[in-house]
Amino acid sequence: MDIKEIIDKTTKKIKNDPKILDKFKKDPEKTVEGISGVNIPDGMLDKVVAGVKAKISADKAGDVLDKIKKIF
């Protein structure tokens, strides 16, 4: 099981589908397992969810910076 791959795949799907984002906000663990199709052990699942949240936050910050760069 490649955790990085699961994080990348999950993040991509969440960013491209607002319905999945809503599901992720309500139940991140179940959403990650549903997208990955893998039953991830609890200790590892927490790390995957944290990784997805971090990547989404970083991507949002990058989007904001891109918009600021366009202004200046």
N, C-alpha and C positions, 0 to 999 in steps of 0.2 A: 504494500500500500504506500503510495507516494503522497505524502501530506501536502507538499507544495502543489502538486497537480490537482488535488482535491480543492485546495484553497483557490487556485487560479480558475478552475472550472466553475466553482460555486460563485465566485465574485463576478465572473463574466455573465453568468445567467441572471444573477441578481440585478446587475447594472442594466441589462437589456430587457427586463420584464418587471414593470411596476407591481404586478400581482405577486410575483415571487418575492420582491422586496418587502411587501406587506406581510407575507407569510414569515419571512425571515425575522422581521421585527417582533412578531408575536411569538414565534417558536423557532429560534435559530437552530437548535440541535436537530429537531425533526426535519427542518428544511434542508440542512446540510446533508443529512443522511439520505433524504429523498432524492436530492440532486446527484449525489455521488453514487447512489445505489449500493453503498457499502454500510454494513453495520459496524460503526466505528466505536471502539471501546471508550467508556466514559472519560477517562483521564486524557485520552488523546482527542476526544471530541471537543473538550473545552479549549484545547490549544488550536484546533482547526477553526472553531467559531471565533476565537480571539484574532486569529490570522485574517479571517475574512473581514471582520470588522475593521481591523487596522488597514487592510488594503483598500477597502471602500473609503475610509477616511482619507487616506493618502491620495487616492484618485480624485476625490472631491477637492482636496486642497490644490492639487495640480490643475484642475479645471478652473478654479478661482484665479490662480496665478496666470494661466493662459489668457483669461479675460482681462486681467489687469495689464498684461504685456501689450495686448491689442489696443488698449486705451492710450498707452504711452508709446 
